[in-house]
Amino acid sequence: MHQIWAAGVQVAGLKHFDDMQQRIPRAEVEQVHSLVCGVVKEVVGMEGLPDADRLHCRVTGSYIRGKPMTGAACLKHM
């Protein structure tokens, strides 16, 4: 029998493969967006970085194309 080596992220991907194949409803993506962007803005604000008030957080991917279900909650911070 041959032994196969896999990196930690590969093992995690295999472990959660079935979960990652499921689609995410728009409403859930909106909840993730609200939570993640709120935390990012809070952390950036606490760091006192210049222009922290100009931080924008946007959902991308199939969500912005109006799909009812998406494969991932893709967020972009600018």
C-alpha positions as CSV (number, residue, x, y, z in Angstrom):
1,M,0.0,0.0,0.0
2,H,1.3,3.5,-0.9
3,Q,1.1,6.3,1.6
4,I,0.0,9.7,0.2
5,W,1.1,12.9,1.8
6,A,-1.2,15.9,1.8
7,A,-0.7,19.5,3.2
8,G,-3.0,20.7,6.0
9,V,-5.2,22.7,3.7
10,Q,-5.6,19.7,1.4
11,V,-6.7,17.5,4.4
12,A,-9.1,20.2,5.5
13,G,-10.5,20.4,1.9
14,L,-11.0,16.6,1.8
15,K,-12.6,16.6,5.3
16,H,-15.1,19.3,4.4
17,F,-15.5,18.4,0.7
18,D,-19.3,17.6,0.9
19,D,-20.0,20.8,2.8
20,M,-18.1,22.9,0.2
21,Q,-20.2,21.4,-2.6
22,Q,-23.4,22.9,-1.1
23,R,-24.7,26.2,-2.5
24,I,-25.3,29.2,-0.2
25,P,-28.5,31.3,-0.3
26,R,-28.3,35.0,-1.0
27,A,-29.7,35.8,2.5
28,E,-26.8,33.9,4.1
29,V,-24.2,35.7,2.0
30,E,-25.7,39.0,3.1
31,Q,-25.4,37.9,6.7
32,V,-21.7,36.8,6.2
33,H,-21.1,40.2,4.5
34,S,-22.6,42.1,7.4
35,L,-20.7,40.2,10.0
36,V,-17.3,40.1,8.3
37,C,-17.3,43.7,7.1
38,G,-18.4,44.9,10.5
39,V,-15.5,43.1,12.2
40,V,-13.0,44.4,9.6
41,K,-14.1,48.0,10.0
42,E,-14.0,47.6,13.8
43,V,-10.5,46.2,13.8
44,V,-9.2,48.7,11.3
45,G,-10.8,51.5,13.3
46,M,-9.1,50.2,16.5
47,E,-5.8,50.3,14.8
48,G,-6.2,54.0,14.1
49,L,-5.1,53.6,10.5
50,P,-5.4,56.7,8.3
51,D,-8.4,56.7,6.0
52,A,-10.1,53.8,8.0
53,D,-13.4,55.5,7.3
54,R,-12.9,55.1,3.6
55,L,-12.8,51.3,3.9
56,H,-15.3,49.5,1.6
57,C,-16.4,45.9,1.8
58,R,-18.2,44.4,-1.2
59,V,-19.7,41.0,-2.0
60,T,-18.4,39.7,-5.4
61,G,-18.8,36.6,-7.5
62,S,-22.2,35.1,-8.5
63,Y,-23.9,37.2,-5.8
64,I,-23.4,40.4,-7.8
65,R,-24.7,38.6,-10.9
66,G,-28.1,38.2,-9.1
67,K,-27.9,34.4,-8.6
68,P,-30.3,33.1,-5.9
69,M,-27.7,30.6,-4.7
70,T,-23.9,31.0,-4.8
71,G,-20.9,28.7,-4.3
72,A,-19.1,31.0,-1.9
73,A,-19.4,34.2,0.1
74,C,-16.7,36.2,-1.8
75,L,-15.8,39.4,-0.1
76,K,-13.5,42.2,-1.3
77,H,-12.1,44.8,1.0
78,M,-11.0,48.1,-0.6
